[in-house]
Amino acid sequence: MITKTVLLVEDNADDELLARKAFANMDFAHEVVVARDGEEALAYLYGPAQAKRALGASQPLVVLLDLNLPGISGLEVLKQIRLDARTRLFPVVVLSSSLQERDLVRSYSLGANSYIRKPVDFTEFEETVRQLASYWLQRNQVPPDRGYA
């Protein structure tokens, strides 16, 4: 059975727990890797473990990216993903509580595939994550080489 990997970049423990709960209720093999800040996300994508992932198949099929992160911002993470040939084709879904139009515009300008405002209601948040996972992990088609160098 093939495991599908999601990179969840999220610093809010409650949102992480709800996302994990939504993924746990999915009926397919998957792995949720959590980066709690931008530095962890970039280390996962480009650090020493990246070479191992390039040989295996656990590159993320989708990155769920919060914008408001400690240290390196989500926008900077998105920018780095799009600048690197190994990751530029990764689907990136911004999942943010920001209501700022500039965040929405900047996210799309930097190459986000989607921008979803995090629902405040816990049940709605869980359902949103479930729908995102269903679409990006089961229905979406990714390029065969996914942009790896």
C-alpha positions as CSV (number, residue, x, y, z in Angstrom):
1,M,0.0,0.0,0.0
2,I,1.4,3.4,-1.0
3,T,1.5,6.0,1.8
4,K,0.6,9.5,0.8
5,T,2.4,12.3,2.7
6,V,1.0,15.6,3.8
7,L,3.2,18.3,5.1
8,L,1.2,20.3,7.6
9,V,3.0,23.5,8.5
10,E,1.1,24.7,11.6
11,D,2.1,26.2,14.9
12,N,-1.3,26.1,16.6
13,A,-1.5,22.8,18.6
14,D,-5.4,22.9,18.6
15,D,-5.4,23.2,14.8
16,E,-2.8,20.5,14.4
17,L,-4.9,18.2,16.6
18,L,-8.1,18.8,14.6
19,A,-6.2,18.3,11.3
20,R,-4.8,15.0,12.6
21,K,-8.3,13.9,13.7
22,A,-9.7,14.7,10.2
23,F,-6.8,12.8,8.6
24,A,-7.3,9.8,10.9
25,N,-10.8,9.4,9.7
26,M,-9.7,9.1,6.1
27,D,-9.9,5.7,4.4
28,F,-6.5,5.6,2.7
29,A,-2.9,5.2,3.7
30,H,-1.3,8.6,4.5
31,E,1.3,10.1,6.7
32,V,1.0,13.6,8.2
33,V,4.3,15.3,8.8
34,V,4.0,18.4,11.0
35,A,6.4,21.3,10.9
36,R,5.6,23.8,13.7
37,D,7.4,26.7,12.1
38,G,8.9,27.8,8.8
39,E,12.4,26.7,9.7
40,E,11.1,23.1,10.4
41,A,9.2,23.1,7.1
42,L,12.3,24.1,5.1
43,A,14.5,21.6,7.0
44,Y,12.0,18.9,6.1
45,L,12.0,19.9,2.5
46,Y,15.7,20.6,2.0
47,G,17.6,19.3,4.9
48,P,19.5,16.0,5.2
49,A,16.4,13.9,5.2
50,Q,15.5,15.3,1.8
51,A,18.1,13.1,0.1
52,K,16.5,10.0,1.7
53,R,13.0,11.1,0.6
54,A,14.2,11.6,-2.9
55,L,15.0,7.9,-3.1
56,G,11.8,6.8,-1.3
57,A,8.4,8.2,-2.1
58,S,7.5,10.3,0.9
59,Q,7.8,13.7,-0.7
60,P,4.6,15.5,0.2
61,L,1.7,15.3,-2.2
62,V,0.4,18.5,-0.7
63,V,1.7,21.2,1.7
64,L,-0.9,22.7,4.0
65,L,0.7,26.0,5.0
66,D,-0.2,28.4,7.8
67,L,1.0,32.0,7.1
68,N,1.4,33.2,10.7
69,L,4.3,31.2,11.9
70,P,7.1,32.0,14.4
71,G,10.4,32.9,12.8
72,I,10.2,32.2,9.1
73,S,6.8,33.2,7.8
74,G,4.5,31.0,5.7
75,L,4.9,33.4,2.8
76,E,8.7,33.0,3.0
77,V,8.3,29.2,3.0
78,L,6.0,29.4,0.0
79,K,8.5,31.6,-1.8
80,Q,11.3,29.1,-1.2
81,I,9.1,26.2,-2.3
82,R,8.5,28.0,-5.6
83,L,12.1,29.0,-6.2
84,D,13.5,25.5,-5.9
85,A,13.3,23.1,-8.9
86,R,12.8,20.1,-6.5
87,T,9.6,21.5,-5.0
88,R,8.2,24.2,-7.3
89,L,5.4,21.9,-8.5
90,F,4.3,20.8,-5.1
91,P,0.7,21.8,-4.5
92,V,0.6,24.3,-1.7
93,V,-2.6,25.2,0.1
94,V,-2.5,28.2,2.3
95,L,-4.7,27.5,5.4
96,S,-4.7,30.7,7.3
97,S,-6.9,32.6,9.8
98,S,-5.8,35.9,8.1
99,L,-8.6,38.1,6.8
100,Q,-6.0,40.5,5.2
101,E,-6.5,40.9,1.5
102,R,-2.7,41.5,1.1
103,D,-2.1,38.0,2.5
104,L,-4.5,36.5,0.0
105,V,-3.0,38.4,-2.9
106,R,0.6,37.8,-1.8
107,S,-0.1,34.0,-1.4
108,Y,-1.4,33.7,-4.9
109,S,1.4,36.0,-6.3
110,L,3.9,33.6,-4.8
111,G,2.3,30.6,-6.4
112,A,-0.2,29.2,-3.9
113,N,-2.6,26.7,-5.5
114,S,-5.3,27.6,-3.1
115,Y,-6.1,29.9,-0.1
116,I,-8.5,28.7,2.5
117,R,-9.5,30.7,5.5
118,K,-9.5,28.5,8.6
119,P,-13.0,28.1,10.0
120,V,-13.3,29.2,13.6
121,D,-15.8,26.4,14.4
122,F,-14.0,23.2,15.3
123,T,-16.4,20.9,13.4
124,E,-16.2,23.1,10.3
125,F,-12.4,23.2,10.6
126,E,-12.2,19.4,10.7
127,E,-14.6,19.1,7.7
128,T,-12.5,21.6,5.7
129,V,-9.3,19.6,6.3
130,R,-11.1,16.4,5.4
131,Q,-12.3,17.9,2.1
132,L,-8.8,19.3,1.4
133,A,-7.3,15.9,2.0
134,S,-9.9,14.2,-0.1
135,Y,-9.3,16.5,-3.1
136,W,-5.5,16.9,-2.9
137,L,-4.6,13.3,-2.0
138,Q,-7.3,11.3,-3.8
139,R,-8.5,13.3,-6.8
140,N,-5.8,15.7,-7.8
141,Q,-3.3,14.5,-10.4
142,V,0.4,15.5,-9.9
143,P,3.1,15.5,-12.6
144,P,5.0,12.2,-12.8
145,D,8.3,13.7,-11.7
146,R,6.7,16.3,-9.5
147,G,9.5,18.7,-10.4
148,Y,12.3,16.9,-8.6
149,A,15.8,17.7,-9.9
